[in-house]
């Protein structure tokens, strides 16, 4: 008899929830793959990556431009309010960073494009850049949900294993 795939199947591998959370941040979908849900991990990871790359293709590399926080010193003392103000000038970077190294790589590329007059031709000058920024931000929020889901499933698996070892039922 063929095995049916259910969306409610419990994770098959016992992984600490913190590791699942970190893995999901490092690479979208990896947290689910680590806990044994390969199909879910591939589906979630590909959706996040497609949304993020689609945003970069629509709006250019500046869609994931990081706020410039250096130099932030006034007489040798850094000013926390100034850091907050600079981050709030690019509020979409906050959800975008949930895509982890994808965002860091794109932000590094954006910084290089902005610093080089030779690469300035690759900078987006149209309203479509805002749509790209939005796509990258939504990809980050999707990955945040996937990170919480993977960590929750890993924690539930640990609780189920502890209950089974104690002789209880879940």
C-alpha positions as CSV (number, residue, x, y, z in Angstrom):
1,X,0.0,0.0,0.0
2,X,1.4,3.4,-0.9
3,X,2.2,5.7,1.9
4,X,0.2,9.0,1.9
5,X,1.9,12.2,2.7
6,X,0.1,14.3,5.4
7,X,0.8,17.9,6.2
8,X,0.4,17.1,9.9
9,X,3.1,14.4,10.1
10,X,5.4,15.0,13.1
11,X,9.1,15.6,12.5
12,X,11.2,12.5,12.2
13,X,14.4,13.7,13.7
14,X,15.1,15.1,17.1
15,X,16.9,18.4,16.8
16,X,17.2,21.2,19.4
17,X,14.7,24.0,18.6
18,X,17.5,26.6,18.6
19,X,19.5,24.8,16.0
20,X,16.4,24.5,13.8
21,X,15.8,28.2,14.2
22,X,19.4,29.1,13.4
23,X,19.5,26.8,10.4
24,X,16.2,28.3,9.0
25,X,17.8,31.7,9.3
26,X,21.0,30.7,7.7
27,X,19.3,29.2,4.7
28,X,15.6,29.3,4.1
29,X,14.0,25.8,4.5
30,X,17.0,24.2,6.2
31,X,15.4,24.1,9.6
32,X,12.6,21.9,8.3
33,X,15.1,19.7,6.4
34,X,17.1,19.2,9.6
35,X,14.0,18.0,11.5
36,X,13.3,15.5,8.8
37,X,10.6,17.4,6.8
38,X,12.4,17.5,3.5
39,X,9.4,18.3,1.3
40,X,8.2,21.1,3.5
41,X,11.7,22.5,3.8
42,X,12.2,22.5,0.0
43,X,8.8,24.1,-0.6
44,X,9.3,26.8,2.0
45,X,12.9,27.5,1.1
46,X,12.2,27.8,-2.6
47,X,9.2,30.1,-2.0
48,X,11.4,32.4,0.1
49,X,14.3,32.4,-2.3
50,X,12.1,33.0,-5.3
51,X,10.4,36.0,-3.6
52,X,13.8,37.4,-2.5
53,X,15.5,37.0,-5.9
54,X,12.3,38.2,-7.6
55,X,12.6,41.4,-5.6
56,X,16.2,41.8,-6.6
57,X,15.3,41.3,-10.2
58,X,12.4,43.7,-10.1
59,X,14.0,46.5,-8.2
60,X,17.7,46.0,-8.6
61,X,20.4,45.3,-6.0
62,X,19.4,48.4,-3.9
63,X,16.2,46.6,-3.0
64,X,18.2,45.1,-0.1
65,X,20.3,48.1,0.8
66,X,21.4,48.2,4.4
67,X,21.3,51.3,6.5
68,X,24.7,52.9,6.9
69,X,25.5,52.9,10.6
70,X,29.2,53.8,10.6
71,X,30.7,56.2,11.6
72,X,28.4,56.8,14.6
73,X,30.6,58.5,17.1
74,X,30.3,61.9,18.6
75,X,33.4,62.8,20.5
76,X,34.3,59.1,20.8
77,X,30.9,58.1,22.1
78,X,28.4,56.2,19.9
79,X,24.9,57.5,19.9
80,X,22.2,54.8,20.1
81,X,19.5,57.2,19.0
82,X,21.4,57.9,15.8
83,X,21.6,54.2,15.1
84,X,17.9,53.8,15.5
85,X,17.3,56.8,13.2
86,X,19.5,55.4,10.5
87,X,17.8,52.0,10.7
88,X,14.4,53.7,10.5
89,X,15.4,55.5,7.3
90,X,15.4,52.0,5.7
91,X,12.7,50.2,7.7
92,X,12.3,47.4,5.1
93,X,15.7,46.2,6.0
94,X,14.4,44.9,9.3
95,X,12.2,42.2,7.8
96,X,14.7,41.6,4.9
97,X,17.4,40.6,7.4
98,X,15.2,37.6,8.3
99,X,16.5,36.0,5.0
100,X,19.9,35.8,6.7
101,X,23.0,35.6,4.5
102,X,20.9,36.2,1.3
103,X,20.2,39.7,2.6
104,X,23.7,40.3,3.8
105,X,25.1,39.3,0.4
106,X,22.7,41.5,-1.4
107,X,23.3,44.5,0.9
108,X,27.1,44.0,0.4
109,X,26.5,44.1,-3.4
110,X,24.4,47.2,-3.0
111,X,27.1,48.9,-1.0
112,X,29.6,48.1,-3.8
113,X,27.3,49.4,-6.5
114,X,26.7,52.6,-4.6
115,X,30.4,53.2,-3.9
116,X,31.5,52.6,-7.5
117,X,30.7,55.2,-10.2
118,X,31.4,52.5,-12.8
119,X,28.6,50.3,-11.4
120,X,26.1,53.1,-11.0
121,X,24.4,52.0,-14.2
122,X,23.1,49.0,-12.3
123,X,21.3,51.2,-9.7
124,X,17.5,51.3,-10.0
125,X,16.1,54.8,-10.7
126,X,12.4,53.9,-11.1
127,X,9.5,53.2,-8.9
128,X,9.9,49.5,-9.5
129,X,12.7,49.7,-6.9
130,X,10.0,50.1,-4.3
131,X,8.3,46.9,-5.5
132,X,11.5,45.0,-5.3
133,X,12.1,46.3,-1.7
134,X,8.6,45.1,-0.8
135,X,9.2,41.6,-2.3
136,X,12.5,41.3,-0.4
137,X,10.8,42.3,2.8
138,X,7.9,39.9,2.3
139,X,10.4,37.1,1.7
140,X,12.0,38.0,5.0
141,X,8.7,37.8,6.8
142,X,7.9,34.5,5.1
143,X,11.2,33.2,6.3
144,X,10.5,34.5,9.9
145,X,7.3,32.4,9.9
146,X,9.2,29.4,8.6
147,X,11.9,29.8,11.3
148,X,9.2,29.9,14.0
149,X,7.4,26.9,12.5
150,X,10.6,24.8,12.3
151,X,11.6,25.7,15.9
152,X,8.1,25.0,17.1
153,X,8.0,21.6,15.4
154,X,11.5,20.7,16.8
155,X,10.4,21.7,20.3
156,X,7.2,19.7,20.0
157,X,9.2,16.7,18.9
158,X,11.5,17.0,21.9
159,X,8.4,17.2,24.2
160,X,6.8,14.2,22.6
161,X,10.0,12.2,23.0
162,X,10.3,13.2,26.7
163,X,6.7,12.3,27.3
164,X,7.1,8.9,25.6
165,X,10.2,8.2,27.7
166,X,8.3,9.1,30.8
167,X,5.5,6.7,29.8
168,X,2.9,9.4,29.1
169,X,0.7,9.9,26.1
170,X,0.5,13.0,24.0
